[in-house]
Amino acid sequence: MLKEFINLPSAETRPYSSAVRAGDYIFVSGHLGSVDSEGKEVQGIAAQTKQCFENIKETLAAAGASLNDVVKVTVFLCSEKDFAGMNEVYRSFFPEEKPARSTVVSGLVLPNMLIEIECVAFVP
């Protein structure tokens, strides 16, 4: 199986790839929503969820895919209190065909992080 490592310029200093294509699958690393593309801090679960998906869309595009190709999503939340707010924004990114999903409440690595999202896309 051929592997292709997808790395965006903004991820150059990270010790992991933005995504890895393995055959027909694209495994997208966990994306944060706590900082926007200009490096400014993003506040609130709705804004951070939206930023996560904007970052994921950019990574998928670099791999030749889109959110329409996503088959599995894993959402990590700092607090169960943010579940409803995350879901509201999440629905706007998957209005019709909804991928399989898991949601986990867990501590995250940065103090201002409310959410991290990873996904798997299928592109034959």
N, C-alpha and C positions, 0 to 999 in steps of 0.2 A: 504494500500500500504506500502510495506517495504521500508525503506530508509537505504542506506549504505553511510557513510561518508568516503571519500578517502582523506587521508592526507599523503603527502610525508614528509620524515624527514626534508627536507629543509624548510618546511612550518610550523614547530612546533610553532613558535612565532606569527604567523598570527592569527587575530581574525575571520577567516573564513576558510572553507574547500577548498582544492585544487579542489575537485569535489564532487558531490553528485549523487549517483545512486538512482533513484526513479522508481521502476518498470523496464521497458525496456529502460528507458532513463538515460543518464549520462549528468549532467549539469556541465560543466567545468568552473570554475571561470576565470576571466580575468587574462591572463598571460602576463608578461612583457618580453621585449627583451633587456632591458638596462643593464643587468648584466648577465654574463655567469655563468656556474656551479662552477667556481672557484672564483666567486666574483669580476671578473674583468669587468670594464665598457666596454660596446659594443657601438660602434659609427656607425652612418649612418642608414638610413631606411632599406636598404637591409639586413645588418647584424642583425639589431634588429628584423626584420620580421622573418628571419631564426631562430633566437634564441627563439622567441615566439613559433614557431611551434615545435622546438626541446623540449621545456619545456612542451608543450601540449601533444606531443607524449609520453613523460615520464608519465604524469598524466593519460592519456588514458590507457597506458599499465598497470599501477597499478590498474586500474578499469576493466581490462580484455578486452580492446577495442583498436582500432587503428584509424588512420585518415580515413580509409575506411568506418568507421561506422558513421562519422560525417554527420549530416543532416542540421545543421544551424551554421553559423559563424557570429559573430559581430566583426567588426574591428573598433577600436577607433584610430584616427590619430590626432596628434597635428596640422598638417598643410595639407591643400589640395595639397600643392606642393609635398608631399610625396606619393600621390595616385598612380602615375604611377610606382614608384620604388617598392612600396608595392605589387602592382598587378603582377609585373614581378616575384617576389619571390613566391607570393601566388600561381601562376599557377604551379610552380614546385612541390608543395605539393598536388595539386588536378589536375593532368594532364588530367584525363578522366571524371570521375563522379564528377561533381561540386556540392557542397552543396548550399543551399540557403544562401544568405549573405546580410548583411546590413553593410554600412560603414558610420561612423559618424566622423565629425571633431569636436574636443572638447579639452578643456584643460585637461591635465593629472596631476596626483598628485606629480610626481617628476620632477625636472627641466630637467634631461637628458633623460626622457622618450619621445620617438617619437611615440610609438605605444603600444596598449594593445589589446589582442585578447581573446575572450571567444567563447565557442562553445557548441553545444548540439549533443550528439551521441545517436544512437538508436541501442541497442543490445538485441534482443528478447531472 
